[in-house]
Amino acid sequence: MNIYVGNLPYSATKEDLSELFSGFGAVGRATVVMDRETNRSKGFGFVEMADDAAATAAIEALNNTDLHGRALRVNEAKPREDRPRTPRGPR
């Protein structure tokens, strides 16, 4: 299951996410989404767990819990929508 983790503190790392979720089961991958231009966290990330029961338990236990002073928003990630690409840069 792919899990969305929002309202992350900007100082949070993928290691922080992995450690937080590993108490509920094996973490396949943890990522913090970074801004391409500033290389700073965008304040959200994703955690992948193979065991759906462990993932559901983690979601229920960690939603609205505090990480470095911020209340996390944790839920099952929705599939990514295909959006048309728009050109970047000056017009």
N, C-alpha and C positions, 0 to 999 in steps of 0.2 A: 504494500500500500504506500502511496505517495502522500506525505503529510505536509500541509502548509503551516508555516510558523510565522506569524506576523507580529508587528510591534516590537521587533527585536531592538535592543540597544545597539547603537552604531558600533560599539566596541566588541560585540559578540562575534565569535569565530565559528568555523565549521566544527572545530574541536569541542567548543562549548555545547553546540547542539548535539553532537554525537554522544558526549558524556551525559547530557541531560536525558536523552532518550534511551541510552543503553541500559538503564535501570529497569526497563520494561521488556527488553529483548534485544536480539541482534540488529544492529543498524547497518544496512547495506551501504548507504551513502548519505552524507549530510552536506548541504551547501548553503552558503549565504550569498544572496544575489548582490553583485557589486555594480556600481555605476561605471560605465566604460570610460567616461571622460575624467572623473575625479578619482576613480579607484577606491571609492568609499562605499560602505554598505548602504543599500537602499532601505534597510530596516525590515527585511523579510528573507525567508529562506525555505528550504525544503529538506525533509528527512524521508528516506526510503527504508521501510521495514518489510521483510518477507512474510512475517507472521501477522496476518490480519487481526487476530485476537489480541496480540501484543500491541499492535498499532492502535487499535480501538481503545485499549486500556490506557495507553500513553496519552491519547487525545483527551479522554475524559479526565485523567489525573492532572494534566499539565495546562489545560485551557484556563486562562485567567490567573495563572501562577506568576510569581515575580521572578524576573531574571535581571539582575543588576539595576533594580529600581523601576522596571517596566513590566506591566501586566501583559503576558503573552496571549496572542490569539492563535489557538491551535485547532485545526480541523482538517478533514480529508481534502486533499487538493483536487480541484476540478480539472478536467482535461483542458489543455490549452486550445483556445479558439484560433482558427486560421484567420488572420487579418491581412488585408492587402498592405503591401509595403509602400511606404511613402518616402519620397526622396528627402535626404537630409542635407543640411547646409544652406548657404545663402541662395536666394532665388534671383 
